[in-house]
Structures are given as structure tokens and as C-alpha cells.
Amino acid sequence: MKIAIAQLNPTIGDLAGNAQQILQAAQRAASEGVRLLLTPELSLCGYPPRDLLMNPSFVEAITRTLLELAEQLPSGVAVLVGTVEPNARSLQNGGKPLFNSVALLEQGQILQIFHKRLLPTYDVFDEDRYFEPGKEPNQFTLEHLGQSVRIGVTICEDLWNDEEFWGKRSYTLNPIADLAQQGVDFTINLSASPYTVGKQRLREAMLQHGAVRFDQPIVYANQVGGNDDLIFDGNSVAVDRHGNLVCRARVFEEDWVAIDYNPETQDFLPSSVAPAPDCDEAEIWAALVMGVRDYARKCGFSKVVLGLSGGIDSALVAAIAAAALGAENVLGVLMPSPYSSDHSVEDALKLAKNIGIKTQMLAIGHLMQSYDQTLEDLFTGTEFGVAEENLQSRIRGTLLMAISNKFGYLLISTGNKSEMAVGYCTLYGDMNGGLAAIADVPKTRVYSICKWLGSDIIPTHIVTKAPSAELKPGQVDQDSLPAYEILDDILDRLIHQHQSATEIVAAGHDQVVVDRVVKLVTIAEFKRRQAPPGLKITDRAFGTGWRMPIATKWIARTATIANDPAKQPSQPV
């Protein structure tokens, strides 16, 4: 029996377009003798639909589209479609009004509906805001050439609760264990599992463990594509009952893969296994390119603009944008001030030549003078400082937004995660934009990706020179921040590992530096709340899954600093 995975890239809310993708996949399946076709979680409406689910007309349209799709599908192919199903008993019995479901379509009908049993609420997930959990194990029987095959159905999170693999249970039940007890021949999983660096290795290890533990093959069909801040990597796979990987779809691309199930051996036969990226830098690069491409395309943009400073961050973002949309669709704007170095302009122009993008030079010295003259009386008696420095960034941000408005370009901001963490960025200045391409990429990772890209793309001097905002004479980032290797390790321990300031100091970091970084992260929350969406590549990004208060007195300093007011770091501006 042939089973196929349609690794689709749906657009949220494009019901007709998503249904057409599923129909085309089913037509291919019919032509190739496929008996069962799998599509991702919520493949009909796209994942995550978020508060669109609160609109009754949206849910009604999903139901209508599903019925129409069932009638259009070719005969002989059973198709599993991710959809939303109203909870008819919620008004009488209580509970959420919807289920996150999978519909089995065949012979022009909806034969069965299966409901997701485990609803995640961590990180970017808030499914219990909308959905009622399914109460029963999901399975169906498929007839093929006179044989009956029993197939277990799980949806994304349903696979992620094996206490032997994780060392604990996050939910009271384990859907795959329930299906194994019921004696299904194999289990399928329809997913919309967001990407983070290295996650596929974890997924495959989990699937292989589950297959061996429960002595059954598993097929995993994942969504691909970018939706807002989330990136979905695809990487759909199948493992046999011995835990061997027998199939893998391509990463960060729409794909179609097929495998054969042998009812006699009750196992899958080996099929095609797409190669995995050879390093984290290659993986992150591909993720960001796809994320920028899909964000622009799904939001209706064909061209982008960005500030090109000659620094490493804007160089990487420009290279990503050129790879995503084509160099001819990228405009890099150079906006030198009297404090800009000659090499910054030279480096920016060389980078633009390497990747083939257009550039525009807009000097801002005269605009700075106009602002200074306007503010002169009000600022009399004060010293040059952060206010004047930030005016330069805000002038640049205003010019970039003017270009975006005039020509309909998507403005991409260029700040990295290290800067976003400690607030080393300017509201209404360099934070302006419709998308923050590298907002989840730490500065040290920016360097490693640029080195991986090579000097044919990123000029060597951009990688080797000291990073600087160039907002005053001789300025470098390390005037205000620790060395990025130190800063990024502290941030990783604080943000990703949830270590206390005391634990970070115990790991070898200077106490005063740690306390200052912790305070900077805390008080920069108001900036991050106003930032454009940033593409998520780590397990703890400043986006949908980051929910910190702005007005708070809690700053997790080391005990010594916290108890001694004389040692408190000063309030930064």
C-alpha cells in the first residue's frame, strides 16, 4: 500500500488556495497509485490561525470549503486534511467551541473526523484558548487489495509526551501508547511544528524511540513555510518499527514523498531520504531566506528596502533579502553622517556589488543640523548625549519609511538578538520596519553565518572590523556592552537556560557585568514590545512566545548586588 506525504506551504486564511494545493496533491496521488495521502495539521486554513478562529464566519467558511474539497477529490485515494471542527456540545456541556481536527475524505464524503488530544500552551502555542481536547484515541481502517489496515491518527503534540523519552510526562495521557494498546498497524502524525535550530535531530530521535518502544512504524507529515514570525521547516519523515529512518522530505521546501507499507511484514519499505543541512549555519541561512520570502509574498510585497550601514548585521540581512527575493528586488540605502567612517561606505558598496543589489546614497548631515537648530533653545545648557545620537538613527528610520511608503517596499530592520535583548537599538529609528529578519540571531551567530557565507558575499573587512553604531566619534559597541562572546553567553544562560544571576556568576562571569546585563534585559522590554515581528529560529525568541511585563520591579540580580544599594548599576538611558 502506497502512502504519500504532501509537504505543503499553506497561507493562513487562504481557504481556496490551500484547498487547491491539497486537490493538486490528491490528483498526483491518484495518478501514482497512492492509497493514502497525508497533509499537515490545519492544512486547510493554515497554522496558526490564531484569533481568526473567534470569527464564526471564518469557521463556517472552513466547513464549506472542506465539503467542497471532498466532492472534488479523485476516487481511490483517501486524504487526511487538517481542519477545524465545531464542538457541538460546548454550549450545553461547556468547553471550548472548536476542535483541532483531521478529516478523512474519500468517495466524495467526510468519512471520519479525528480530534487533537494534547493541546500545547508553552512558548508560541496557546491552543487551549480555542480548542477542546479530543477524548478518545483516533484510528480508522483502510481497505486495500482485500486487506484491512488499521491506522492510528495523531496530531502534532500528540506525539510529544513519551515519558520514557523525555523523562517525564507533560500531560496525563500518551496518545501513541493508547494507539499501540489498541493494536494499530502504524501511526501517522499530521504536524505544524515550528522550526528551531537543531530541532529535526530531536524529532527524529523521538520518533525512532517511539517506533521501537511501541513496535510500530510512524509517519510524520509536517508543514513547511513561513507564517508571520514562525518558520516551518518541513522535514517530514517516516521510520520503520525498528526505528530506522526510511524516508525524509526536503527541508524548507514544499515536497512530495511516497513510501510503501507491506501488510505482511507490517512495516515500511525504504524510500528516499533527503539530505540534512551540513551545519547549523547552513540550516539557519535557509530558514531565514525562506522566512523573508514567505513573509514578503504572503503580505503582498515583491520588493524590500533596508539601511545599509557597512556593518555586519545589515550585510547579512541584505544577503538574505537578495537570496529570498532576487537581488533586483532589494534596495540598500546608505545614509552616512559626519560620524560615518569612509570604510563604512566602502564596505557597504562592496557588499552591494557582491550580491548585486541596487543602492541609494542619502547623506543626513544637513538633516542633523536642522534638528539641532530646532532643538537648540530647548537643549541649551545640556551636553551632547544619547538624545542627539538617537536622532541620527531616527532620521535614518524616517527616510527608510518614506521610501517604503512611496514605492510600496517592505522595510526590513537589521537588529540582531543581542541588541534586542539589552535594548542597544533605537525606537522609531533602526527598529523601524515591517519585519526583523535576524532579531532571533545572536551577534556571535551573525558572525559565524557571515564567515560561512564567505568573502565572495560578505567582504572580509565587514567581518574583521570592530562593530560600531557610528553615532559619535570613535564609537564602538564595546564602549557600552561587554564583548559579544561574553554577552551572548550570559544572554543564553539567562534567556534560554533560565539561570539566575547567581548561577551565571558561578559559571565564571563577572558579577557586575551580569547584574548590568540582567537589568538591561529587563528594562528594554518596552522596546521589544514595539518591535516588528522577528523570524524565530531558537526555542526562546522575543516574539509570540515571549510574555514579559513592562512595568515590573523584579530584576533577578545576584544576592550581593540586590542587598546593597551602593552596588546597584545605574539606570541606562
Beta strands, then each sheet from edge to edge (+ up, - down):
strand 1: 2-7
strand 2: 36-38
strand 3: 78-86
strand 4: 98-106
strand 5: 109-115
strand 6: 138-144
strand 7: 147-155
strand 8: 186-191
strand 9: 218-222
strand 10: 224-227
strand 11: 230-233
strand 12: 237-239
strand 13: 245-248
strand 14: 255-262
strand 15: 267-268
strand 16: 304-307
strand 17: 330-334
strand 18: 358-361
strand 19: 410-413
strand 20: 435-436
sheet 1: 5+ 4- 3+ 2+ 1+ 14- 15+
sheet 2: 6+ 7- 8- 9- 12+ 13-
sheet 3: 10+ 11-
sheet 4: 18+ 17+ 16+ 19+ 20+
end
